[in-house]
């Protein structure tokens, strides 16, 4: 029981960090990088923020899977760690390329078109929210927020695959400024409370 309490406390802190990195990413990407594709500093910083948030998510997803996943926790935790590490590799790879003056492009070898960063993250959120709704392991509204956030992230992945800039900006803005930070802040409170 003590180890789970420690995991929950660390997971809560990590959840707050995911929210902070998501908001910082939104400011950097939506405010600077998306408007100036040739600006190496803002684009590398945006990619580094993806990596930092993903590394924090590797801890937070395990803690939330344990708290909310009930019997599905054994499946949800590896999915959360998997998407997190692939997303972190994507962010680091892209940040290195951009800072070196090379074009990162839309296709990361570790995360093509945001498959992990958006698609698998969305699947994790959706599965966590749906499971938590059925088992009442976290507040009902937090479970619904996870479901809505998961749907938005999957929609962002689809928008990225089809290359729809308006859809990317809408779903990505909603995810990075609203749904994802709100989910992780609330999750931090649940885990640390």
C-alpha positions, 0 to 999 in steps of 0.5 A: 500500500505504501508504494502505491501511495508514493506512486500516487504522489509522484504521479500527481506531481507528474500530472501537474508537469504534463499540464504545465508543459502542454500549456507552454507548448500551446503558447510556443507552438500556436503563438510562434512556431506555427506562424514562423516555420523557419524560426528554429528556436521556437520550433525546437522549443515546441518539440522539446516541450512535447518531449518533456511533457511526454516524459512526465506523462510516462509517470502520470499515466501509470499512476492514473491507470492504477487509480482509475483503470480498475482491472484494466490497469495492467493494459492501460499502464503499458499503453500510457508508458508506450505512447509517452516514450514514443512521443518523447522520442519524437519530440527529442528527434524533432528538436535535434533536427530543427536546432541543427538547421535540418528540416524535421518534417511531418514524418518522425520515424518514432511517431509518424504523423503523431500516431503516439502523441495524438492517436495512442494518447487519445486512445489511452484517455478514451479507454481510461475515461470509459473504464473509470465511468463504468467503475466509478474509480474517479469523479464522473466529470473527470472520467467524461473529460478523459473521454472528450479529451481522448476523442479530441486527440484522436481527431487531431491525429486524423487531422494531422494524417489528412493534413488539414491545417484548420482542423489541426489548429482547432483540435490541437488548440483545444487539446493543448490549451483546454482539455489536456491541461484540465485533465492533468490538473484535475488528475494531479489533484485526485492523485495527490489528494 
